[in-house]
Amino acid sequence: MDEIRDAASSLQKLLAALETQENEDDQSPACVKATKLKARVHELEQRMKNVMDEKDYWLRRCVQYEASFATMVRRARSNSELREMADTITNPMCNRSSSPREKNSPAHLADLSHTPSMLPSMIKIGPKRASFRLLQCSDMECEVLPSLNRTIQTQCRSKNNVQLMWDTPPTTILIVKKPNEPVVAHTMREVATWLMTAKHMRVFLEPVVHAEEGLDGTLTWTDAADWHDKQHEIDLVVSFGGDGTVLWVSSLFKTNVPPVFSFAMGSLGFLTPFEVARYEDHLSQLIRGGFHMSLRQRLICTIIRSDKTPHVDTTAMTIHALNEVVMDRGLGAALVELDCFCDDVALTKISADGIIIATPTGSTAYSLSAGGSMTHPSVPCMLFTPICPHTLSFRPMLFHDSAHLKIVVPATARSSSVMASFDGKMRVQMNRGDELHVRVSSFPLPSVCNLNENEDWFASVKSNLNWNQRKEIKPFHDPPPTMVSPKSSSFNE
């Protein structure tokens, strides 16, 4: 590194001398040569800087220093450094780069698709493009993408046709019900008894429900530590209620969530596609396996106080939200002032009644009322929706699912009353200097579908929101009978 710094210092001295000569006589041949040489020196200086950054990067890697993601993506990397990173990710047990045409090397694999059966026209072409690989990274992980046929191709990022099959049959079910509803309680007792007698399942109830119902044969837990151990025994969750009951189920599981089967017994049901009248058929199919699921993204949220210590209102280190996290002015009358960062890059300053960071599941809830877009649940994203912003140009946005959002209450904020809520519950007051970190959790809520994710979601949007429901425009003249489509009336049903 000392030799590199000495060379950089020599280039700086040479550059200063060239600038002096250039200023003496702008028209002389020597000045023209000095200008060209100056451009060359600038190029060498930039290359020298890249080499120093690369050496500094690997030095920090050796001492286990992790720079911020914004710092890593801003720094220009040399081709050799990228190849070394890709080879390390592809083969972490061996840091030696394989030769360009070594068998099973990435370059060799990139050539495997040049076969007569797949691309017969390419056999006639002599020279080929240079082989390459793509290094695709987020701030959490990196993936090496080979270039098939030496081309850059994209694939569908979201795969919404998710089906579950049991390798071993389920044995344990947790039942969660809507509180203070006698009809729901009666149905829950009937279903729990049927599961224990007809299907020989172990049935867990929440401690409060277990004490109220006193149903023989059911199980429960005693405290948070006991639940932390018992939740790993749960194979399935059956809920009786509306979407609020599903939100409560999400709050029970801080990490991985088992499949959730929801009966519609509430006011509104985007996540409750099953009718309780046919519970025997539905639950029998659920236990047999082979059903569609919708993997509903959740947000993982952490509050960092101004003294940089994690703030925990519960026994968990983090808070998961299925619908949204909201920062608003609470009981204060003044607008909230917030600083927003995305992947450590300053995004904007918020002056509004609040801000909503929602999942696709929450796109049909509070975010929709604030002007956000309805988003299909399989779209991997976060919605960023302002609440009554003070500027008309502050429109809702969507962020990619690997984004790391940070909302800061600035030390200069006029209002000290900023509240953060998660799925409409668990309100936490935030003070000046506090930070809220939000990103997509790696533990979604698997919601069991009635038909499949597409049909269930489209049906719920039409039935619950009456989306685009209107009378069909009459034609100018009655069409001939042969032109009337038998399915034309289905759009208005």
PyMOL commands that set and color helices and strands:
alter all, ss='L'
color gray80, all
select helices_A, chain A and resi 2-24+29-62+69-74+79-90+106-111+120-124+148-150+182-198+207-213+224-233+243-252+276-288+361-364+366-369+453-465+481-483+488-492
alter helices_A, ss='H'
color red, helices_A
select strands_A, chain A and resi 133-137+142-146+162-164+172-177+202-205+236-241+260-264+291-296+299-304+310-311+319-321+324-328+336-342+345-358+381-389+397-400+405-408+418-422+425-430+435-440+445-448
alter strands_A, ss='S'
color yellow, strands_A
deselect
rebuild
show_as cartoon
